[in-house]
């Protein structure tokens, strides 16, 4: 059952990447960074389900990466950029944190970079799971 659920999480991560791309095309930078964070989180949850049969209830990308038994094939720079995705879970949705509408504060380049690293995390997790990205 955990293997099947892991595939569900991975498929959901891949769909979130599509949502992030679409949001970026529509210049919805807040939406794009949110979906990028979600894609990476879900891909890591998928791999943890496959490896351990569980994952911690957290949105923290660093914590999820540290729980993996088989580390992802990410460069140190990619890993650091993946850690940065955690902040977008809240920043993209809460104007009180950004002191204004998040889409007015989060730039297009930031959203593009978040999508890029999320794509890398999803591909690496899929590969580690023996699945196609």
Buried (B, 14 or more C-beta within 10 A) or exposed (E): EEEEBBBEBBEBBBBBBEBBBEBBEEEBBBBBBBBBBBBBBBBBBBBBBBBEEEBEEBBBBBBBBEBBEEEBEBEEEBBEBBBBBBBBBBBBEEBEEBEEEBBEBBEEEBBBBBBEBBBBBBBBBBBBBEBEB
